[in-house]
Amino acid sequence: MSEADDGALTILFQDQHLVAIDKPAGLLVHRSMIDRRERRFALQMLRDQIGQRVYAAHRLDRGTSGVLLFALSSAVARSLGTMFEQRQVDKRYIAVVRGHPPPSGEIDHPLRRVVDPAEHASAAASEAPAQDACSRYRRLATIELPYRVDRYPTSRYALLELEPLSGRRHQLRRHLKHISHPIIGDATYGKGRHNRLFQTLFACDRLLLASTELRLTHPVTDAPLQLTAPLSKDFARLLGRLGWAAAVPL
């Protein structure tokens, strides 16, 4: 996990209203019935680290690393929640995907609500109509590796910058699966054979998706905020081995 040398979470920004951290891959945001055995959560770790209550403003999947924003009061948390719902927060991600998608594109594909078995959601909730969902992507780099995985003698991969324009659960992962370019390391929506190739070649056991930037207006001061997180060491090392280190936007 990408934590400070003393095991503490890396704080990217903090004032009297907000705190943003660089969440490591593999860390749950908060306690969940999905994994009852887990004992470490970003929310509780940050609360103990800074000595005050924190409120998650949004979520990142367990396997996703990068910028994660918290409020330091319930009032600010409500304001942030409204901003995320009204799409007033710009989000940027980096991902490694299977195949070579076009240089840029927009994925406009409605998504049904993802319901975890542990949530005990009602049948009406799980059967509700699909919600509008839209994501943009920009291709940053490509590579063709001399390994047969599917029916072709080589395997193609690409580095993408992603911008979710809505906030549906697992949106980027599901949208990239929809266009047949799933994210490497995605055990739910990805391709197991490609995931295993990256495990074999690069000892890569994580989802190759990182939240690199949030842009928003401060909910209290109205100042513009740009919160950025560098790629974790394991992610950056992998991109270096693929020759993509210079392709990541600064």
FENBEL-V185626 format. One line per field, one symbol per residue. ss: DSSP state (@ for helix, = for strand, . for the rest). burial: # if it has 9 or more other ideal C-beta (glycine too) atoms within 8 Angstrom, else .. Layout:
# FENBEL-V185626
ss=???
burial=???
This chain:
# FENBEL-V185626
ss=.........=====...======....=....@@@.....=@@@@@@@@@....==........=======..@@@@@@@@@@@@....=========.....=====..=.....@@@...@@@@....=..============.........==========......@@@@@@@@....=........@@@@@@@@@@@......=========......=====....@@@@@@@@@...@@@...
burial=.#......#####...#########.####.......#..#######..#...#####.#############...##.###.##....#.#########.#.....#...#.#...........##....#.#####.#####.#........###########.#.#.########.#.######..##...##.###....#.##############.....#.#.#.##.###.###.#.#...#..
